[in-house]
Amino acid sequence: MSTWKLGDYTVRRIGFGAMRLDAASGVAVLRRAVELGVDHFDTAAFYGPANELIREALSPYPPELLISTKVGPGNDPDRGFYQATTAAELRAQVEDDLRALGVDSLGLVNLRVSDDSGPLADRFAVLAAMRDEGLIQHLGISNVRADHLHEALAIAPVVCVQNSYSVDVRTDDPLVDLCAAEGIAYVPFSSMVGAPTAAVQAVADAQGVSPQQVRLAWTLQRAPNILAIPGTGKIPHLEQNVAAGDIQLTAQELAVLG
């Protein structure tokens, strides 16, 4: 499987999204992922037990392992689900991630914005300041548009953009290409999402693989800067996801998928 350089880290292009982890199987799934060569794990405090499971399964972390997290959305026992917008709220979320993951510096922090949250400059500047302090190594942005990326780049380097994108949902095509031109990773968090289609099923049948594997393979072949982070709570699904990194779709199959 090919790789991509995310800041100081060189990672395989299929990583692992921790949102679906549960306490019963999470540790085993995470350890199996490392055995399969996964070196990029995506998490967030609002994913429930994910951070604690990652620490239990993988700490002490090998230096080549990248754990990326995201801030912005939060889940507080008193407030419920909320969006961090102030410097104090963002710092608190970063410090919570540091404690939960058991690290002194977070490898990558994505600022996730809500659709109606307006300019991100002030919030991104807060994270950039924490990067300067050494609490964060690299910065990314999530759920964003091209104008958000330009805003962020005017403040600090951006190593990745994390958005919704798949063979069925391609509104971000121009942003994928913009990121590629800038040497920025594009990380779709929904590359396997989509209703069953005759085109995907036909390619899956021809390849002898699952429709989900076809979706992942298409995503990786769309552009070399795309990094997939499929999530699962089951080891067999994890193994299928990683295996999708070795699937090569033909030109005819890519044409069938559109």
C-alpha positions in Angstrom: 0.0 0.0 0.0 1.3 3.5 -0.8 2.0 6.1 1.8 1.6 9.8 2.3 3.6 12.3 4.5 1.4 13.9 7.1 3.7 16.5 8.6 6.6 14.6 10.2 4.8 11.3 9.9 4.8 9.0 6.9 1.6 6.9 7.1 -0.1 4.2 5.0 -3.0 5.5 3.1 -5.6 3.3 4.9 -5.8 4.3 8.5 -8.4 3.6 11.2 -11.4 5.7 12.4 -12.1 5.0 16.1 -15.7 6.2 16.3 -17.3 2.7 16.2 -15.1 1.2 18.9 -16.7 -0.3 22.0 -15.4 -1.4 25.3 -16.0 -5.1 24.5 -13.8 -5.5 21.4 -12.0 -2.2 21.0 -8.6 -3.2 22.4 -8.4 -6.3 20.3 -9.5 -4.4 17.1 -6.9 -1.7 17.7 -4.1 -4.1 18.3 -5.0 -6.1 15.2 -4.9 -2.9 13.2 -1.3 -2.3 14.2 -0.5 -5.9 13.3 -1.9 -5.2 9.9 0.3 -2.2 9.5 -2.1 0.6 10.3 -0.2 3.6 11.6 -2.8 6.4 11.5 -5.6 6.4 14.0 -8.3 9.0 14.0 -10.2 9.7 17.2 -12.1 12.3 19.2 -13.2 12.8 22.8 -16.8 12.9 21.8 -16.5 9.3 20.3 -17.1 7.9 23.8 -14.5 5.5 25.1 -12.3 5.7 22.0 -9.4 7.7 23.5 -9.2 5.5 26.6 -9.3 2.3 24.5 -6.5 3.6 22.3 -4.3 4.3 25.3 -5.0 0.9 26.8 -4.4 -0.9 23.5 -1.5 1.0 22.0 0.4 2.9 24.8 3.4 3.3 24.9 3.0 4.5 21.4 5.7 3.7 18.8 7.2 6.9 17.4 5.9 6.2 13.9 2.3 5.9 15.1 0.2 9.0 14.4 -2.9 9.6 16.5 -5.1 12.4 15.1 -7.9 13.8 17.1 -10.4 16.6 16.6 -11.8 19.5 18.6 -14.8 21.7 18.3 -17.7 19.3 19.1 -17.9 18.3 22.7 -20.1 16.3 25.0 -20.4 17.6 28.6 -22.4 15.9 31.3 -23.9 19.2 32.3 -24.2 21.0 29.0 -24.8 18.1 26.6 -23.5 18.3 23.1 -21.9 21.6 22.3 -19.5 23.4 20.0 -16.3 24.8 21.5 -15.8 28.4 20.2 -13.8 30.2 22.9 -10.1 29.9 23.6 -10.8 28.4 27.0 -13.1 25.7 25.6 -10.7 24.7 22.9 -7.8 24.5 25.3 -9.9 22.4 27.7 -10.7 20.0 24.9 -7.0 19.7 23.9 -6.0 19.2 27.5 -8.6 16.5 27.9 -7.2 14.7 24.8 -3.7 14.9 26.2 -4.8 13.3 29.5 -7.0 10.6 27.9 -4.4 9.5 25.4 -1.6 9.8 27.9 0.7 12.0 25.8 2.5 15.3 26.2 1.8 16.5 22.6 -0.9 15.5 20.2 0.4 14.4 16.8 -2.5 16.0 14.8 -5.5 18.0 15.9 -8.3 18.8 13.4 -10.6 21.7 14.1 -14.0 20.5 13.1 -16.5 23.3 12.4 -20.2 23.3 12.2 -21.9 24.3 9.0 -23.2 27.7 10.4 -20.2 28.6 12.6 -18.8 31.3 10.3 -15.1 32.2 9.9 -12.7 29.8 11.6 -9.7 32.2 11.9 -10.1 32.9 15.6 -10.5 29.3 16.6 -7.7 28.1 14.3 -5.4 30.7 15.7 -6.0 29.3 19.2 -4.9 25.9 18.1 -1.9 27.4 16.2 -0.8 29.1 19.5 -1.0 25.7 21.3 1.0 24.3 18.4 3.7 26.9 19.2 3.6 25.8 22.8 4.3 22.3 21.8 1.0 20.8 22.9 0.1 20.0 19.3 2.5 18.9 16.5 0.3 19.4 13.4 -3.0 21.0 12.5 -5.9 20.0 10.2 -9.5 21.2 9.6 -12.7 19.3 9.2 -16.1 19.8 7.7 -14.9 22.8 5.7 -14.9 24.6 2.4 -12.1 26.0 0.2 -12.4 29.4 1.8 -11.9 27.9 5.3 -8.7 26.3 4.0 -7.4 29.6 2.7 -8.3 31.2 6.1 -6.4 28.5 8.0 -3.3 28.6 5.7 -3.0 32.3 6.3 -2.5 31.5 10.0 -0.5 28.2 10.2 0.4 25.1 8.0 -2.5 22.7 7.4 -1.5 19.1 6.9 -5.0 17.7 6.2 -8.6 18.4 5.4 -11.2 16.0 6.7 -14.5 16.0 5.0 -17.4 13.8 3.8 -16.5 12.3 0.4 -17.2 9.0 -1.4 -17.8 7.5 -4.8 -21.5 8.7 -4.4 -20.8 12.1 -2.8 -18.3 14.1 -4.9 -19.2 17.7 -4.2 -15.7 18.1 -2.7 -14.0 17.2 -6.0 -12.5 20.8 -6.4 -11.3 20.7 -2.8 -9.6 17.4 -3.3 -7.8 18.8 -6.2 -6.9 22.0 -4.4 -5.4 20.0 -1.5 -3.4 17.8 -3.9 -2.0 21.0 -5.5 -1.0 22.3 -2.1 0.5 19.0 -0.9 -2.2 18.6 1.7 -3.8 15.3 2.7 -7.5 14.9 2.1 -9.1 12.5 4.6 -12.7 11.4 3.8 -14.5 10.3 6.9 -17.3 8.6 5.0 -15.6 6.8 2.1 -17.7 3.6 2.6 -21.0 5.4 3.1 -23.7 5.1 0.4 -26.7 3.3 -0.8 -26.2 0.1 -2.8 -25.8 0.8 -6.5 -25.7 -1.5 -9.5 -22.3 0.0 -10.6 -20.6 -0.6 -7.3 -22.0 -4.1 -7.1 -21.0 -4.9 -10.6 -17.4 -3.9 -9.9 -17.4 -5.8 -6.6 -18.6 -9.0 -8.4 -15.9 -8.6 -11.1 -13.2 -8.2 -8.5 -14.5 -10.8 -6.1 -14.6 -8.4 -3.2 -17.3 -6.5 -1.2 -19.0 -3.3 -2.3 -17.4 -1.6 0.7 -13.9 -2.6 -0.5 -14.7 -1.2 -3.9 -15.7 2.1 -2.4 -12.4 2.2 -0.4 -10.4 1.3 -3.5 -12.1 3.9 -5.6 -11.3 6.5 -2.9 -7.6 5.7 -2.9 -7.4 5.7 -6.7 -9.2 9.1 -6.9 -6.0 11.0 -5.9 -2.7 10.2 -4.2 -3.2 12.6 -1.4 -6.4 10.9 -0.1 -6.1 8.9 3.1 -9.0 6.7 4.1 -9.9 6.2 7.8 -12.7 3.5 7.7 -13.9 2.5 11.2 -15.3 -0.7 12.5 -15.7 -2.6 15.8 -15.1 -6.0 14.2 -11.8 -7.6 13.3 -13.0 -9.3 10.0 -14.3 -6.0 8.7 -11.0 -4.4 9.7 -9.1 -7.0 7.8 -11.3 -6.4 4.7 -10.8 -2.7 4.9 -7.0 -3.0 5.1 -7.0 -5.5 2.2 -8.9 -2.9 0.1 -5.6 -1.0 -0.1 -4.2 -3.6 -2.5 -7.2 -3.6 -4.9 -6.5 -2.0 -8.2 -9.5 -1.0 -10.2 -9.1 -1.1 -14.0 -9.8 1.9 -16.2 -13.0 0.3 -17.4 -14.1 -0.3 -13.8 -13.4 3.3 -12.9 -15.5 4.4 -15.9 -18.4 2.2 -14.7 -18.2 3.9 -11.3 -18.4 7.3 -13.1 
